[in-house]
Structures are given as structure tokens and as C-alpha cells.
Amino acid sequence: MFVALELVTLIGLTSLWVNGTPLVPPKLDSKRASLVLSKIDEILAWEKSSDRERDSQFVELGRYLCEVRAGQYWRLDKLRSVDEYLEWKFPESRRKAYYLMAIHEHLPKIPKTELKLMGWTKARELVKVVRSNGRDFDCAPWVHKAIELPREEFKREVEQYLTGQESEPWEILYFKVYKSQLQVIEQALETTALMLGSDKSRGYCLEMICADFLAGVNLEGRELTSTARGGLHESELARGQPPGTEVNS
């Protein structure tokens, strides 16, 4: 008897309320399920053909996906769970589907027109603020920021609000080095980390190495100028020629 009840519980685990009674799957409304599933397919087809549609349809898509989960409409396609359905419909990024569902669930008071103005990526960030504040969430100023600010700037605003720390813009640098150079680079970064503290990032250590190099170059440049060494002529510098290059007049 216990085993039977446990199986029933697992069937509806993702979409049913717990009210003290044994959980059972909801009755499948085949007509409504077929309509909602077809609407989702239409929106996904539009997404492939137009980026503009992707921005304008995410509100409806999130609502339909939540209904699929609550009504277990995925059973109409002979699937075993809503996760399997999302994996099928969102092969490139199932995470996006969960974001859209979270937007629908956590931002019901924000008009659809304003959600569409901000776009789904900024609405996703807004969900984080709502989860942090709960019922005390004052949506008006945040909605204004989400609509007016560029995406990355709004993301930094949210991160600063949640962590209480400033978030500086960052960028990943890519460049090729030879294996013979790695030992010198690694040793310089490790030595700098020991001098500055092991909690410093490698990016910060690299910045300090570069700053130290520039300081040395500037100092050496002043010394060269004061002793008239280097043989640099004004004509060479004006023409952008390297020192010592012959210039034809």
C-alpha cells in the first residue's frame, strides 16, 4: 500500500498542490492541451524566423509553458515529465524555458506591454529582485530601470542591489602564447599573487605587472631624454619611423 501511494506521489510531484490528501495526476483536458501545445509550437517556429518575434512573444510563451506544467499537457505527447517536454522543445537551451516560466510566475503584476518593452533577458534579472524582496517588492522604479537602461547596465544594477557591492564592467581577453612562454607568465603571476595576497584575481595580478612595467618604461624614458641618449630625432618621431631608420628627404 505504501509503495502504491509513493508512485502516485511521484507522478504529480512537479505540478500539484499538497493539501494533506494523496496526490493524483490532474485530469487531462485533451482539447485545451492540444491548443496550448500548438500555440507553443507556433511561437517557437516564429522565433526561428524572426528575432523580433522572440522579443514580443516571450510573455505568452512563459504563460503557456506554465500551463503545460500545471495541467501535465506533456502526457498528450506520451512523454514522462515536463522536463522531458522542455528538453524536446528547447534542445539548445532548456534553461531559457525555465526563465520564461519564472517570469510569468513572479511578475504577474507588471503589464505585458512593459514586460515586452524590457525584453525577456532583463525580465529574468528582475525576477531575482522579486525573489529577494517577496511581497515588499516595489516594482515601479525597477520596471522603469529595466526599460530605460541597457541590458548590461541593468544587470549590474541588480547585482549591486542583491550583493551590496559595486560591479565593475569586465571583459575576457583571448591571446595566444607559446608553451615556452608559459613558465615565465605563470611564475610572474604567482610571484605577484604572493606579494599582493593570494585572494587577488589573476586579472588583478596581470594589471599590476603591466602597471609596474609602464612605470619602469616611463622612468627610463625620462632618463633617456635627460642624457640625450637613444639617437631619436624629431623628424623620425613626426613621421612615425622607428629610431635609427633612415629618412629620405
C-alpha positions in Angstrom: 0.0 0.0 0.0 2.8 2.4 0.8 4.6 1.6 -2.4 1.5 2.4 -4.4 1.0 5.7 -2.7 4.6 6.6 -3.3 4.3 6.0 -7.0 1.2 8.2 -7.2 3.1 11.0 -5.4 5.9 10.9 -7.8 3.7 11.2 -10.8 2.4 14.6 -9.9 5.4 15.9 -8.0 6.2 18.8 -10.3 2.7 20.4 -10.6 0.3 19.6 -7.8 -0.5 21.3 -4.5 0.0 19.4 -1.3 -3.3 19.7 0.7 -3.0 16.7 3.0 -4.6 14.2 0.6 -2.9 11.6 -1.6 -1.6 13.4 -4.8 -3.0 12.2 -8.1 -2.4 13.4 -11.6 -4.8 16.1 -12.9 -7.5 15.0 -15.4 -6.0 15.7 -18.8 -8.0 18.2 -20.9 -7.0 16.9 -24.3 -8.7 19.7 -26.2 -7.1 22.5 -24.2 -3.8 20.7 -24.1 -3.7 20.3 -27.9 -4.5 24.0 -28.3 -1.8 25.2 -25.9 0.9 22.8 -27.3 0.1 24.1 -30.8 0.4 27.7 -29.6 3.9 26.9 -28.2 4.9 25.3 -31.5 3.8 28.4 -33.4 5.8 30.7 -31.2 8.9 28.6 -31.4 8.5 28.5 -35.2 8.3 32.3 -35.3 11.4 32.5 -33.1 13.4 30.7 -35.7 12.3 33.0 -38.5 12.4 36.4 -36.7 14.4 37.8 -33.8 11.8 40.5 -33.4 9.1 37.9 -32.7 11.3 36.4 -30.0 11.2 39.6 -28.1 7.4 40.1 -28.5 6.2 36.6 -27.7 8.1 35.6 -24.6 5.3 36.6 -22.3 2.8 34.4 -23.9 5.3 31.6 -24.2 6.0 31.6 -20.5 2.3 31.5 -19.7 1.7 28.6 -22.0 4.7 26.7 -20.6 3.4 27.2 -17.0 0.0 25.8 -18.1 1.7 22.8 -19.7 3.4 22.0 -16.4 0.3 22.6 -14.2 -2.0 20.6 -16.4 0.6 18.0 -17.3 -0.2 18.5 -21.0 3.1 16.8 -21.9 1.2 13.5 -21.4 -0.6 14.2 -24.7 2.7 13.6 -26.5 3.3 10.4 -24.5 6.2 11.9 -22.5 7.1 11.1 -18.9 7.7 14.6 -17.4 7.7 18.3 -18.1 11.5 18.2 -18.1 11.4 15.7 -21.0 9.0 18.0 -22.9 11.2 21.1 -22.4 14.3 19.2 -23.4 12.4 18.2 -26.6 11.1 21.7 -27.4 14.2 23.6 -26.3 17.1 21.5 -27.5 19.6 24.4 -27.5 18.7 25.9 -24.1 16.2 24.3 -21.8 17.2 26.9 -19.2 15.6 29.6 -21.2 12.2 27.9 -20.8 12.6 27.8 -17.1 13.4 31.6 -17.1 10.3 32.3 -19.1 8.2 30.3 -16.7 9.8 32.2 -13.7 9.0 35.5 -15.4 5.3 34.5 -15.7 5.1 33.3 -12.1 7.0 36.1 -10.3 6.0 39.2 -12.4 2.2 38.8 -12.7 1.5 42.4 -11.6 3.7 44.0 -14.3 1.7 44.8 -17.5 2.5 42.7 -20.5 3.3 45.8 -22.6 6.0 46.8 -20.1 7.5 43.3 -19.9 7.8 43.3 -23.7 9.5 46.7 -23.7 12.2 45.5 -21.3 12.7 42.1 -23.0 13.0 38.7 -21.5 16.7 38.9 -20.5 16.1 42.0 -18.3 12.8 40.5 -17.0 14.9 37.5 -16.0 17.1 39.8 -13.9 14.0 41.4 -12.4 12.8 38.1 -11.1 15.9 37.9 -8.9 14.9 41.2 -7.2 11.3 40.0 -6.7 12.6 36.7 -5.1 14.8 38.7 -2.8 12.0 41.2 -1.7 8.9 39.0 -1.7 5.7 40.9 -1.1 7.7 44.1 -0.3 8.8 44.5 -3.9 8.2 48.0 -5.2 8.0 47.2 -8.9 7.6 50.7 -10.4 11.2 52.1 -10.1 12.7 48.7 -11.1 10.4 48.4 -14.2 11.5 51.9 -15.2 15.2 51.0 -14.8 14.6 47.8 -16.8 13.0 49.6 -19.7 15.4 52.6 -19.8 18.8 51.0 -19.0 20.9 48.9 -21.4 20.9 45.2 -20.6 24.4 45.0 -19.1 24.0 48.2 -17.0 20.7 46.9 -15.7 22.3 43.6 -14.8 24.9 45.4 -12.8 22.2 47.4 -11.0 20.6 44.2 -9.9 23.8 42.6 -8.9 24.8 45.6 -6.8 21.4 45.6 -5.2 21.5 41.9 -4.3 25.1 41.8 -3.1 25.6 45.4 -1.8 28.8 45.6 -3.8 29.8 47.6 -6.8 30.0 45.5 -10.0 32.6 46.8 -12.5 32.2 46.0 -16.2 34.5 43.2 -17.3 35.8 41.6 -20.4 37.5 38.3 -21.3 40.8 38.7 -23.2 42.0 36.0 -25.6 45.5 35.8 -27.0 47.9 33.0 -28.0 51.1 32.2 -26.1 53.7 29.6 -26.9 54.3 26.8 -24.4 57.9 28.0 -24.0 56.4 31.3 -22.6 54.0 29.7 -20.1 56.6 29.2 -17.4 57.6 32.8 -17.3 54.0 34.0 -17.4 52.9 31.6 -14.6 55.9 32.5 -12.5 55.2 36.2 -12.8 51.5 35.8 -11.9 52.3 33.5 -8.9 55.0 35.9 -7.6 52.7 38.9 -7.9 49.9 37.0 -6.1 52.3 36.2 -3.2 53.3 39.9 -3.0 49.7 41.2 -3.2 47.9 38.5 -1.4 46.5 35.1 -2.6 42.9 36.4 -2.6 43.7 38.7 -5.6 42.5 37.5 -9.0 44.9 36.7 -11.8 43.4 39.6 -13.8 44.4 42.0 -11.0 47.9 40.5 -10.8 48.3 41.0 -14.5 47.2 44.6 -14.2 49.8 45.2 -11.5 52.5 43.6 -13.7 51.6 45.8 -16.6 51.4 48.9 -14.4 54.9 48.2 -12.9 56.3 47.7 -16.5 54.8 51.0 -17.6 56.2 52.8 -14.6 59.7 51.5 -15.4 59.3 52.5 -19.1 58.3 56.0 -18.1 61.2 56.3 -15.7 63.6 55.1 -18.3 62.2 57.4 -20.9 62.8 60.4 -18.7 66.4 59.3 -18.0 67.0 58.9 -21.8 65.6 62.3 -22.5 67.7 64.0 -19.8 71.0 62.4 -21.1 70.2 62.7 -24.8 70.7 59.0 -25.4 68.9 56.9 -27.9 69.5 59.0 -31.0 65.9 59.9 -31.5 65.3 62.7 -33.9 62.1 64.8 -34.0 61.8 64.1 -37.7 61.7 60.4 -37.1 59.1 60.7 -34.4 56.9 63.0 -36.5 57.0 60.6 -39.5 56.2 57.6 -37.2 59.6 56.0 -38.1 61.3 53.7 -35.6 64.5 55.1 -34.0 67.5 54.9 -36.3 65.6 54.5 -39.5 67.0 56.4 -42.4 64.6 59.1 -43.7 64.8 60.2 -47.3 64.2 64.0 -47.7 
